Amino acid sequence: MPLQLAPNFAEPGKRYFRDFSPGDDFYEALIDAHRDLSDEQSEQLNARLVLLLCNHIGDLSVLREAFALARKGLDT
């Protein structure tokens, strides 16, 4: 399975009238998850999310590709 780079947000059973609406819903949920957390708690939440979602994806080749793309352009 190749890494999905095109917008791919959706909620089963929900009809969207604009292409960007599912992405807006995702962003709102992400911000809500971080609401009222300290910087340290927010970093812990991000780390837990990464591990949970990587486990859900499961395909190591896809994860390696995602890691490489995420690192690209970062100052090291």
N, CA, C and O atoms as a Tinker XYZ file with bonds, in Angstrom:
   304  protein
     1  N      0.856000   -1.171000    0.000000    73     2
     2  CA     0.000000    0.000000    0.000000    64     1     3
     3  C      0.904000    1.236000    0.000000    63     2     4     5
     4  O      1.722000    1.387000    0.907000    81     3
     5  N      0.778000    2.110000   -0.978000    73     3     6
     6  CA     1.594000    3.329000   -0.997000    64     5     7
     7  C      1.068000    4.348000    0.010000    63     6     8     9
     8  O     -0.097000    4.318000    0.407000    81     7
     9  N      1.952000    5.240000    0.404000    73     7    10
    10  CA     1.586000    6.307000    1.331000    64     9    11
    11  C      0.587000    7.240000    0.650000    63    10    12    13
    12  O      0.836000    7.710000   -0.460000    81    11
    13  N     -0.526000    7.507000    1.296000    73    11    14
    14  CA    -1.580000    8.382000    0.782000    64    13    15
    15  C     -1.197000    9.833000    1.071000    63    14    16    17
    16  O     -1.127000   10.233000    2.233000    81    15
    17  N     -0.953000   10.615000    0.036000    73    15    18
    18  CA    -0.560000   12.011000    0.216000    64    17    19
    19  C     -1.674000   12.997000   -0.121000    63    18    20    21
    20  O     -1.615000   14.158000    0.283000    81    19
    21  N     -2.675000   12.550000   -0.849000    73    19    22
    22  CA    -3.818000   13.416000   -1.169000    64    21    23
    23  C     -4.722000   13.510000    0.061000    63    22    24    25
    24  O     -4.755000   12.581000    0.867000    81    23
    25  N     -5.453000   14.613000    0.218000    73    23    26
    26  CA    -6.389000   14.714000    1.343000    64    25    27
    27  C     -7.302000   13.485000    1.396000    63    26    28    29
    28  O     -7.879000   13.078000    0.388000    81    27
    29  N     -7.416000   12.915000    2.576000    73    27    30
    30  CA    -8.114000   11.637000    2.697000    64    29    31
    31  C     -8.995000   11.600000    3.947000    63    30    32    33
    32  O     -9.211000   10.529000    4.515000    81    31
    33  N     -9.497000   12.735000    4.374000    73    31    34
    34  CA   -10.319000   12.785000    5.578000    64    33    35
    35  C    -11.779000   12.580000    5.222000    63    34    36    37
    36  O    -12.271000   13.120000    4.232000    81    35
    37  N    -12.457000   11.804000    6.027000    73    35    38
    38  CA   -13.893000   11.578000    5.846000    64    37    39
    39  C    -14.446000   10.988000    7.132000    63    38    40    41
    40  O    -13.703000   10.486000    7.975000    81    39
    41  N    -15.734000   11.055000    7.263000    73    39    42
    42  CA   -16.426000   10.430000    8.381000    64    41    43
    43  C    -17.546000    9.589000    7.777000    63    42    44    45
    44  O    -18.448000   10.125000    7.133000    81    43
    45  N    -17.491000    8.267000    7.985000    73    43    46
    46  CA   -18.499000    7.401000    7.372000    64    45    47
    47  C    -19.926000    7.866000    7.679000    63    46    48    49
    48  O    -20.268000    8.160000    8.825000    81    47
    49  N    -20.730000    7.923000    6.647000    73    47    50
    50  CA   -22.126000    8.295000    6.805000    64    49    51
    51  C    -22.385000    9.791000    6.787000    63    50    52    53
    52  O    -23.543000   10.209000    6.760000    81    51
    53  N    -21.337000   10.610000    6.802000    73    51    54
    54  CA   -21.524000   12.060000    6.801000    64    53    55
    55  C    -21.332000   12.594000    5.387000    63    54    56    57
    56  O    -20.362000   12.250000    4.711000    81    55
    57  N    -22.260000   13.432000    4.947000    73    55    58
    58  CA   -22.170000   14.046000    3.627000    64    57    59
    59  C    -21.487000   15.394000    3.754000    63    58    60    61
    60  O    -21.819000   16.196000    4.627000    81    59
    61  N    -20.539000   15.630000    2.881000    73    59    62
    62  CA   -19.822000   16.903000    2.856000    64    61    63
    63  C    -20.185000   17.652000    1.584000    63    62    64    65
    64  O    -20.281000   17.057000    0.511000    81    63
    65  N    -20.385000   18.944000    1.706000    73    63    66
    66  CA   -20.760000   19.763000    0.560000    64    65    67
    67  C    -19.582000   20.540000   -0.009000    63    66    68    69
    68  O    -19.686000   21.112000   -1.094000    81    67
    69  N    -18.469000   20.568000    0.704000    73    67    70
    70  CA   -17.252000   21.215000    0.225000    64    69    71
    71  C    -16.091000   20.248000    0.423000    63    70    72    73
    72  O    -16.042000   19.525000    1.417000    81    71
    73  N    -15.163000   20.236000   -0.518000    73    71    74
    74  CA   -14.034000   19.309000   -0.450000    64    73    75
    75  C    -13.172000   19.514000    0.783000    63    74    76    77
    76  O    -12.589000   18.556000    1.291000    81    75
    77  N    -13.080000   20.746000    1.275000    73    75    78
    78  CA   -12.206000   21.028000    2.405000    64    77    79
    79  C    -12.869000   20.757000    3.755000    63    78    80    81
    80  O    -12.178000   20.757000    4.774000    81    79
    81  N    -14.165000   20.528000    3.799000    73    79    82
    82  CA   -14.878000   20.356000    5.068000    64    81    83
    83  C    -14.349000   19.206000    5.925000    63    82    84    85
    84  O    -14.197000   19.390000    7.133000    81    83
    85  N    -14.061000   18.024000    5.361000    73    83    86
    86  CA   -13.535000   16.950000    6.218000    64    85    87
    87  C    -12.192000   17.326000    6.851000    63    86    88    89
    88  O    -11.930000   16.972000    8.000000    81    87
    89  N    -11.346000   18.038000    6.112000    73    87    90
    90  CA   -10.069000   18.491000    6.667000    64    89    91
    91  C    -10.279000   19.494000    7.786000    63    90    92    93
    92  O     -9.558000   19.477000    8.784000    81    91
    93  N    -11.268000   20.370000    7.623000    73    91    94
    94  CA   -11.602000   21.318000    8.683000    64    93    95
    95  C    -12.078000   20.586000    9.933000    63    94    96    97
    96  O    -11.711000   20.956000   11.048000    81    95
    97  N    -12.893000   19.549000    9.749000    73    95    98
    98  CA   -13.378000   18.753000   10.886000    64    97    99
    99  C    -12.218000   18.076000   11.601000    63    98   100   101
   100  O    -12.182000   18.031000   12.831000    81    99
   101  N    -11.257000   17.542000   10.823000    73    99   102
   102  CA   -10.078000   16.915000   11.418000    64   101   103
   103  C     -9.299000   17.938000   12.236000    63   102   104   105
   104  O     -8.942000   17.674000   13.385000    81   103
   105  N     -9.033000   19.109000   11.649000    73   103   106
   106  CA    -8.243000   20.128000   12.333000    64   105   107
   107  C     -8.932000   20.565000   13.622000    63   106   108   109
   108  O     -8.273000   20.740000   14.647000    81   107
   109  N    -10.238000   20.742000   13.582000    73   107   110
   110  CA   -10.987000   21.128000   14.777000    64   109   111
   111  C    -10.865000   20.059000   15.862000    63   110   112   113
   112  O    -10.682000   20.388000   17.034000    81   111
   113  N    -10.965000   18.788000   15.485000    73   111   114
   114  CA   -10.841000   17.698000   16.460000    64   113   115
   115  C     -9.435000   17.658000   17.057000    63   114   116   117
   116  O     -9.274000   17.412000   18.253000    81   115
   117  N     -8.417000   17.901000   16.227000    73   115   118
   118  CA    -7.038000   17.915000   16.711000    64   117   119
   119  C     -6.815000   19.057000   17.698000    63   118   120   121
   120  O     -6.213000   18.857000   18.753000    81   119
   121  N     -7.293000   20.242000   17.362000    73   119   122
   122  CA    -7.163000   21.390000   18.263000    64   121   123
   123  C     -7.918000   21.128000   19.562000    63   122   124   125
   124  O     -7.413000   21.432000   20.643000    81   123
   125  N     -9.120000   20.566000   19.466000    73   123   126
   126  CA    -9.897000   20.250000   20.667000    64   125   127
   127  C     -9.167000   19.255000   21.565000    63   126   128   129
   128  O     -9.233000   19.359000   22.790000    81   127
   129  N     -8.470000   18.293000   20.960000    73   127   130
   130  CA    -7.734000   17.302000   21.749000    64   129   131
   131  C     -6.613000   17.962000   22.555000    63   130   132   133
   132  O     -6.258000   17.480000   23.631000    81   131
   133  N     -6.059000   19.056000   22.045000    73   131   134
   134  CA    -4.961000   19.760000   22.714000    64   133   135
   135  C     -5.432000   20.862000   23.661000    63   134   136   137
   136  O     -4.641000   21.410000   24.428000    81   135
   137  N     -6.713000   21.180000   23.602000    73   135   138
   138  CA    -7.240000   22.286000   24.398000    64   137   139
   139  C     -6.985000   22.064000   25.893000    63   138   140   141
   140  O     -7.202000   20.971000   26.417000    81   139
   141  N     -6.530000   23.104000   26.557000    73   139   142
   142  CA    -6.296000   23.134000   28.011000    64   141   143
   143  C     -5.148000   22.237000   28.468000    63   142   144   145
   144  O     -5.022000   21.967000   29.662000    81   143
   145  N     -4.307000   21.769000   27.540000    73   143   146
   146  CA    -3.143000   20.980000   27.924000    64   145   147
   147  C     -1.923000   21.879000   28.025000    63   146   148   149
   148  O     -1.813000   22.872000   27.305000    81   147
   149  N     -1.005000   21.529000   28.923000    73   147   150
   150  CA     0.268000   22.237000   28.985000    64   149   151
   151  C      1.083000   21.841000   27.751000    63   150   152   153
   152  O      0.719000   20.909000   27.034000    81   151
   153  N      2.180000   22.549000   27.512000    73   151   154
   154  CA     3.048000   22.194000   26.387000    64   153   155
   155  C      3.551000   20.764000   26.528000    63   154   156   157
   156  O      3.606000   20.017000   25.551000    81   155
   157  N      3.916000   20.389000   27.743000    73   155   158
   158  CA     4.410000   19.023000   27.985000    64   157   159
   159  C      3.314000   17.987000   27.719000    63   158   160   161
   160  O      3.576000   16.964000   27.086000    81   159
   161  N      2.109000   18.236000   28.188000    73   159   162
   162  CA     1.000000   17.313000   27.940000    64   161   163
   163  C      0.680000   17.234000   26.452000    63   162   164   165
   164  O      0.355000   16.163000   25.940000    81   163
   165  N      0.770000   18.362000   25.762000    73   163   166
   166  CA     0.514000   18.392000   24.329000    64   165   167
   167  C      1.548000   17.549000   23.578000    63   166   168   169
   168  O      1.200000   16.825000   22.646000    81   167
   169  N      2.810000   17.643000   23.981000    73   167   170
   170  CA     3.853000   16.812000   23.376000    64   169   171
   171  C      3.607000   15.331000   23.653000    63   170   172   173
   172  O      3.824000   14.492000   22.778000    81   171
   173  N      3.156000   15.006000   24.865000    73   171   174
   174  CA     2.837000   13.612000   25.191000    64   173   175
   175  C      1.676000   13.109000   24.343000    63   174   176   177
   176  O      1.695000   11.976000   23.862000    81   175
   177  N      0.662000   13.957000   24.161000    73   175   178
   178  CA    -0.477000   13.586000   23.321000    64   177   179
   179  C     -0.017000   13.301000   21.897000    63   178   180   181
   180  O     -0.426000   12.307000   21.297000    81   179
   181  N      0.839000   14.180000   21.351000    73   179   182
   182  CA     1.345000   13.971000   19.990000    64   181   183
   183  C      2.112000   12.662000   19.879000    63   182   184   185
   184  O      1.935000   11.923000   18.911000    81   183
   185  N      2.964000   12.365000   20.860000    73   183   186
   186  CA     3.736000   11.119000   20.832000    64   185   187
   187  C      2.807000    9.907000   20.882000    63   186   188   189
   188  O      3.012000    8.934000   20.156000    81   187
   189  N      1.800000    9.967000   21.727000    73   187   190
   190  CA     0.846000    8.849000   21.815000    64   189   191
   191  C      0.067000    8.682000   20.518000    63   190   192   193
   192  O     -0.163000    7.561000   20.062000    81   191
   193  N     -0.341000    9.814000   19.921000    73   191   194
   194  CA    -1.060000    9.745000   18.649000    64   193   195
   195  C     -0.211000    9.107000   17.569000    63   194   196   197
   196  O     -0.697000    8.271000   16.808000    81   195
   197  N      1.059000    9.494000   17.497000    73   195   198
   198  CA     1.960000    8.916000   16.494000    64   197   199
   199  C      2.022000    7.406000   16.667000    63   198   200   201
   200  O      1.883000    6.664000   15.695000    81   199
   201  N      2.227000    6.951000   17.881000    73   199   202
   202  CA     2.337000    5.502000   18.119000    64   201   203
   203  C      1.026000    4.773000   17.819000    63   202   204   205
   204  O      1.039000    3.705000   17.207000    81   203
   205  N     -0.089000    5.335000   18.240000    73   203   206
   206  CA    -1.386000    4.701000   17.972000    64   205   207
   207  C     -1.676000    4.620000   16.475000    63   206   208   209
   208  O     -2.115000    3.583000   15.978000    81   207
   209  N     -1.432000    5.713000   15.763000    73   207   210
   210  CA    -1.732000    5.725000   14.330000    64   209   211
   211  C     -0.750000    4.877000   13.541000    63   210   212   213
   212  O     -1.133000    4.250000   12.554000    81   211
   213  N      0.517000    4.847000   13.959000    73   211   214
   214  CA     1.481000    3.962000   13.297000    64   213   215
   215  C      1.077000    2.504000   13.483000    63   214   216   217
   216  O      1.164000    1.708000   12.548000    81   215
   217  N      0.641000    2.159000   14.674000    73   215   218
   218  CA     0.180000    0.791000   14.912000    64   217   219
   219  C     -1.032000    0.478000   14.039000    63   218   220   221
   220  O     -1.151000   -0.629000   13.514000    81   219
   221  N     -1.923000    1.441000   13.884000    73   219   222
   222  CA    -3.116000    1.240000   13.060000    64   221   223
   223  C     -2.727000    1.027000   11.592000    63   222   224   225
   224  O     -3.292000    0.163000   10.921000    81   223
   225  N     -1.772000    1.806000   11.096000    73   223   226
   226  CA    -1.314000    1.653000    9.715000    64   225   227
   227  C     -0.626000    0.310000    9.556000    63   226   228   229
   228  O     -0.968000   -0.470000    8.667000    81   227
   229  N      0.341000    0.043000   10.417000    73   227   230
   230  CA     0.966000   -1.273000   10.480000    64   229   231
   231  C      1.966000   -1.609000    9.384000    63   230   232   233
   232  O      2.872000   -2.405000    9.628000    81   231
   233  N      1.847000   -1.050000    8.208000    73   231   234
   234  CA     2.713000   -1.377000    7.080000    64   233   235
   235  C      4.032000   -0.621000    7.244000    63   234   236   237
   236  O      4.074000    0.601000    7.102000    81   235
   237  N      5.112000   -1.356000    7.546000    73   235   238
   238  CA     6.393000   -0.715000    7.827000    64   237   239
   239  C      6.947000    0.050000    6.647000    63   238   240   241
   240  O      7.603000    1.073000    6.845000    81   239
   241  N      6.709000   -0.401000    5.426000    73   239   242
   242  CA     7.210000    0.345000    4.268000    64   241   243
   243  C      6.500000    1.698000    4.153000    63   242   244   245
   244  O      7.133000    2.694000    3.806000    81   243
   245  N      5.220000    1.745000    4.433000    73   243   246
   246  CA     4.471000    3.000000    4.413000    64   245   247
   247  C      4.975000    3.909000    5.527000    63   246   248   249
   248  O      5.156000    5.108000    5.314000    81   247
   249  N      5.203000    3.353000    6.705000    73   247   250
   250  CA     5.684000    4.149000    7.826000    64   249   251
   251  C      7.078000    4.706000    7.556000    63   250   252   253
   252  O      7.349000    5.864000    7.872000    81   251
   253  N      7.964000    3.899000    6.978000    73   251   254
   254  CA     9.303000    4.385000    6.644000    64   253   255
   255  C      9.219000    5.543000    5.646000    63   254   256   257
   256  O      9.942000    6.532000    5.775000    81   255
   257  N      8.338000    5.417000    4.653000    73   255   258
   258  CA     8.166000    6.490000    3.678000    64   257   259
   259  C      7.649000    7.758000    4.363000    63   258   260   261
   260  O      8.116000    8.858000    4.071000    81   259
   261  N      6.695000    7.602000    5.265000    73   259   262
   262  CA     6.148000    8.749000    5.999000    64   261   263
   263  C      7.215000    9.398000    6.874000    63   262   264   265
   264  O      7.297000   10.625000    6.932000    81   263
   265  N      8.025000    8.604000    7.549000    73   263   266
   266  CA     9.098000    9.151000    8.386000    64   265   267
   267  C     10.074000    9.969000    7.541000    63   266   268   269
   268  O     10.479000   11.064000    7.930000    81   267
   269  N     10.443000    9.426000    6.386000    73   267   270
   270  CA    11.389000   10.118000    5.510000    64   269   271
   271  C     10.804000   11.439000    5.006000    63   270   272   273
   272  O     11.498000   12.455000    4.982000    81   271
   273  N      9.531000   11.428000    4.605000    73   271   274
   274  CA     8.891000   12.657000    4.136000    64   273   275
   275  C      8.755000   13.677000    5.249000    63   274   276   277
   276  O      8.926000   14.874000    5.018000    81   275
   277  N      8.450000   13.218000    6.452000    73   275   278
   278  CA     8.286000   14.122000    7.595000    64   277   279
   279  C      9.606000   14.798000    7.963000    63   278   280   281
   280  O      9.617000   15.950000    8.397000    81   279
   281  N     10.725000   14.077000    7.789000    73   279   282
   282  CA    12.041000   14.632000    8.120000    64   281   283
   283  C     12.576000   15.570000    7.045000    63   282   284   285
   284  O     13.409000   16.435000    7.318000    81   283
   285  N     12.091000   15.390000    5.826000    73   283   286
   286  CA    12.602000   16.149000    4.688000    64   285   287
   287  C     12.430000   17.658000    4.942000    63   286   288   289
   288  O     11.346000   18.137000    5.276000    81   287
   289  N     13.519000   18.366000    4.775000    73   287   290
   290  CA    13.472000   19.812000    4.926000    64   289   291
   291  C     13.665000   20.315000    6.345000    63   290   292   293
   292  O     13.728000   21.526000    6.560000    81   291
   293  N     13.762000   19.418000    7.324000    73   291   294
   294  CA    13.984000   19.856000    8.695000    64   293   295
   295  C     15.462000   20.169000    8.900000    63   294   296   297
   296  O     16.332000   19.505000    8.338000    81   295
   297  N     15.727000   21.164000    9.691000    73   295   298
   298  CA    17.110000   21.465000   10.044000    64   297   299
   299  C     17.623000   20.393000   10.997000    63   298   300   301
   300  O     17.039000   20.168000   12.057000    81   299
   301  N     18.701000   19.742000   10.625000    73   299   302
   302  CA    19.269000   18.699000   11.506000    64   301   303
   303  C     20.699000   19.013000   11.839000    63   302   304
   304  O     21.344000   18.257000   12.565000    81   303
